[in-house]
Amino acid sequence: MTSGHWHGYLWTGSSKDLKDESLRRPGAPGTPQAQEFLRSSLPPMRLGHYLLRRNAVSADLTWTDVDEAIDWMAATYKSHPPMEGDVGFPAVNGASPLAYDVGLDARRTTSRDGLINGVDAYWQYYTNPNGGVIGCAAICCPHSHLPDIPCPLPPRP
């Protein structure tokens, strides 16, 4: 299965922001929660719900070539690298939590395979010990799990 095209979304913020799940769920259409969700830049709990955020989509981040989507994700990874080592959170069972990244090659390979098979690619990781987080997404469109959500911006011919 090949997805028709992909849309890219980028979020940077604090790990504390991610705890507000109400802004990460769309709610019922027409409700205040739905309006807040559409205005929010937080990554949605279900990645396919990114497609509801029509104001967040960009022609420059819409691809029909999977390698262009992966190249954008890789460039984002390189410009905002993950931190490694002590993430600065309280110790658990006497040991400080450590950040470890699988590396760019593994991310590229796994995500490319997923995208061409209709699975969204999402890379989220800590960028600093103060809880800084980045979320980089390539979302399949049409979406296999949410087929009723229309494309927010068809690709350029």
Buried (B, 14 or more C-beta within 10 A) or exposed (E): EEBEBBBBBBBBBEBEBBEEEEBBBBBEEEEEBBEBBBEBBBBBEBBBBBBBBEEBBEEEBBBBEBEBBBEBBBEBBEEBEBBEEEBBBEEEEEEEEEBEBEEBEEBBEBBBEBBBEBBBBBBBBBBEEEBBBBBBBBBBBBBBEBEEBEBBBEBEE
